[in-house]
């Protein structure tokens, strides 16, 4: 098992413009994000492979892990640092066998502490709960309660990621409740200045232990 970094976890937006994607992710990396997840649900296999490979190279220049969403084969092919699996995206144990002990494996646990406990037992490196707030990316997603983070603290001995509609304004309550990492898409990439947004969000996270 590997250590998943705490901090801002950038989730990529879906686009056919690879150059624009790389430019925006680089800005987020300069701003200090701790990890990047490549998420693209399109059926364009060639595009997804190209983008994932380019992102892996870019992230490695910054010493930041690239995680592939839902696609174990792509994570293996592009030499990403790991994979993030949802409830229906395959076995965590299979992912560990294929990727090896030094890659990161994350698990979506939605609103369920039981799923997180099962993921922990299966060898996940981190678990993710959400959606905590209304999200423009997944507006119909079921909502998780902040109390779930407090309940997870004594039971889950892995980094806990919070996701869903997180902003500079509402992030502190998730950090106070025990989140180790905040997964963000809109708060970063809808901002007029991605680097500045990443810097501000990262600073909030770094300041959290002193509050």
SULJOGI-V618379 format. One record per helix or strand of 2 or more residues. SS is the DSSP state (alpha for helix, beta for strand). FROM is the first residue (numbers start at 0). TO is the last residue. If there is no record, write none. Layout:
ss->{SS/SS}
from->{FROM/FROM}
to->{TO/TO}
This chain:
ss->{beta/alpha/beta/alpha/beta/alpha/beta/alpha/beta/alpha/beta/alpha/beta/alpha/beta/alpha/alpha}
from->{6/17/34/44/64/71/81/91/103/112/125/145/158/170/180/185/193}
to->{10/30/37/60/68/76/84/98/109/120/129/154/162/176/183/188/209}
